[in-house]
Amino acid sequence: MALCILAYTDIKRGIIPDKVILGLLVLTVIKTLYTGQWQPGLYGVAIASILILPYIFGGLGAGDVKLFMVLGLIIGPGIIILMAISWVLASFGFILNRLFKKEVDKIPLAPYVLAGYLLLGGVFIVFKFA
């Protein structure tokens, strides 16, 4: 649900609200405290922290980095797959925007993260029950 809110606000306002990210982080930390499984989440955060470099050079927004880091805490090392799927989808979206619009200064990444998350979940469901 939080990803849907983030995708919508990223499309409409061009930002990823810190309040939603913080809420997602709090819920994730509570879940992690309950299960006691910190290690996979920390690996996921470490992998997602690579995105600080594109942020420093202006290629990515701070909200996108925070979103991937929280999702890294949730997903664990599998965040790298979500990152790859999101970037591929965003690349196609960018190309389509370039074809139909003359200028594209920035594209919202959260909708592509949502689509990637849904695709990734669908793949795991298919392989789990196959």
Stockholm file with secondary structure:
# STOCKHOLM 1.0

chainA/1-130         MALCILAYTDIKRGIIPDKVILGLLVLTVIKTLYTGQWQPGLYGVAIASILILPYIFGGLGAGDVKLFMVLGLIIGPGIIILMAISWVLASFGFILNRLFKKEVDKIPLAPYVLAGYLLLGGVFIVFKFA
#=GR chainA/1-130 SS CHHHHHHHHHHHHSCCCHHHHHHHHHHHHHHHHHHCCCHHHHHHHHHHGGGHHHHHTTSSCHHHHHHHHHHHHHHGGGHHHHHHHHHHHHHHHHHHHHHHCSCCSCCCSHHHHHHHHHHHHHHHHHHHHC
#=GC SS_cons         CHHHHHHHHHHHHSCCCHHHHHHHHHHHHHHHHHHCCCHHHHHHHHHHGGGHHHHHTTSSCHHHHHHHHHHHHHHGGGHHHHHHHHHHHHHHHHHHHHHHCSCCSCCCSHHHHHHHHHHHHHHHHHHHHC
//
